[in-house]
Amino acid sequence: MTKWNALQKERTTEASLLADLFQEADAIVVGIGAGMSAADGFTYIGSRFEDAFPDFIEKYQFLDMLQASLFHFPSWEEYWAFQSRFIALNYLDQPVGQSYVELLEMLKTKPYHIITTNADNAFWVAGYDKEKVYHIQGEYGLFQCSQHCHPKTYQDDALVRKMIAEQKDMKVPYELIPFCPECGAPLEINKRNAEKGMVESADFFEQKARYDAFLEEHKNDKVLFLEIGVGFTTPQFIKTPFQKCVQANPNALFVSMNHKHYRIPLALREQTVQLSENIASLIHGTYQELKGE
């Protein structure tokens, strides 16, 4: 097993450790979950949710935006009234997150690739290279056939804006509902569902192929597998694959950034570092360390 020199030093901050790990790595694979967007203030609870959906909260007693976004609405008019506002809030109009900007600057000096379970716009507004990001759970700005009849996604930002402008009593006009050009079923948001999955388009498989090629290219290198804000709701997408990659490569290191620590397999503990500081603060501190500030 290759030793990481950064782990041999005594230090007082997690930021200085992470900065040294960045500098020492041959390549970096980043897995990003909801915790990173939440750290930048893009939460699914509190005033951000309550101010955008007071009528839906009153009618259905929703506790948070995730619960609401997964709800089976009684009609497509109501579904798109909610989802159009949801898309605008979390995709079309979501501002740039400072942590995403600083992380990009940190990554620019190394070969890197990103896999994310987030479906918001955070990478695009921060200026990331689209060929280095793999959205394994879909994107809020894309539509798919609700019957998954064909592997293609669609985007119509103008239609979403029109739905918001013309909805009334928590419903959009029927004529604004988008329908599948192949089978005639209504379209829905391109987001993976636990029951039926999601439509995986040609672009999705191109993203996957680039990510897989990066992993293969660096499979024996000193790779930093950095997991940011990833919980245990869907460990099969980031957490478990990262741990398997590290177990297969004695030169690799698994670093988890999360205020909550999850169980680490015994065989992986010598190749694992768990960081628990606030994600936004830790990224900012690491960014400053790398800049020499």
Secondary structure as UniProt FT lines:
FT   HELIX           5..8
FT   HELIX           14..24
FT   STRAND          27..32
FT   HELIX           34..39
FT   TURN            40..41
FT   HELIX           46..52
FT   HELIX           54..60
FT   HELIX           65..69
FT   HELIX           76..87
FT   HELIX           88..92
FT   HELIX           98..107
FT   TURN            108..109
FT   STRAND          112..116
FT   HELIX           122..125
FT   TURN            126..127
FT   HELIX           130..132
FT   STRAND          133..135
FT   TURN            136..137
FT   STRAND          138..145
FT   TURN            146..147
FT   HELIX           157..166
FT   TURN            169..170
FT   HELIX           174..176
FT   TURN            181..183
FT   STRAND          186..191
FT   TURN            194..196
FT   HELIX           202..217
FT   TURN            218..220
FT   STRAND          223..228
FT   TURN            235..238
FT   HELIX           239..248
FT   TURN            250..251
FT   STRAND          253..257
FT   HELIX           266..271
FT   STRAND          272..275
FT   HELIX           279..291
//
